[in-house]
Amino acid sequence: MSTTPDTRWAVVTGASSGIGAATARKLAAEGFRVVLGARRVERINELASEIDGVAVALDITDPASVEAFVERVETCNVLVNNAGGAKGLAKVADADEDDWRWMWETNVLGTLRVTKALMPKLVASGDGHVVTVTSIAATEIYDNGSGYTSAKHAQGALHRTLRGEHLGEPVRFTEIAPGMVETEFSEVRFGGDAERAAAVYQGLTPLTADDVADVIAFAVTRPSHVNLDFIEMKPRDQASATRAHRQS
């Protein structure tokens, strides 16, 4: 990383696709230099070339990977905790502990590791901002989704706690909680079953990754005294995690 006093650096996790990739592009367009972190290095290398960013391999479930990643980040003004995901739709009675373990490692402990490691640099920047992408599942529950909703509730609680713990310090905290967004999310949840994933969005117009990226960029480009604490966003046709209007 080469930097100048005027350079504002943003770190985006899960930057290889979906909301993460869209956010990296949007922040670059807003004048940030972006460090892209993800496991799929070929994808972030390509995106980094496109936006004049820096691609660094990152597996947020691996403490050693997080440590190596953070060592490459000299300065951090904005951190976007985007990496996460869901696996399966099982009842509690049929819960797969490996799926639960992956969801908690990715959504909760991964967010903890990256945020904890970068917080000193965010504060030292004199104008830091942590954005955590959770979900409406961070405040709602639904049948067969307890592994994901419990992880997202915990991730949201982690993020919101930071607001009080760092009150008075030069760092802001924004939680973005999207509803239905058409990305690779559902394909991951359903183990690569593209047909089942597509059915999630049938009959309505879901949010896109760019929609969420626009909101993230808006939040981090407000004046430094303005903190947008919590932003929930859903498609017009979605009222909650369990209620949506679909065209027949």
Disulfide bonds with the S-S distance in Angstrom:
none
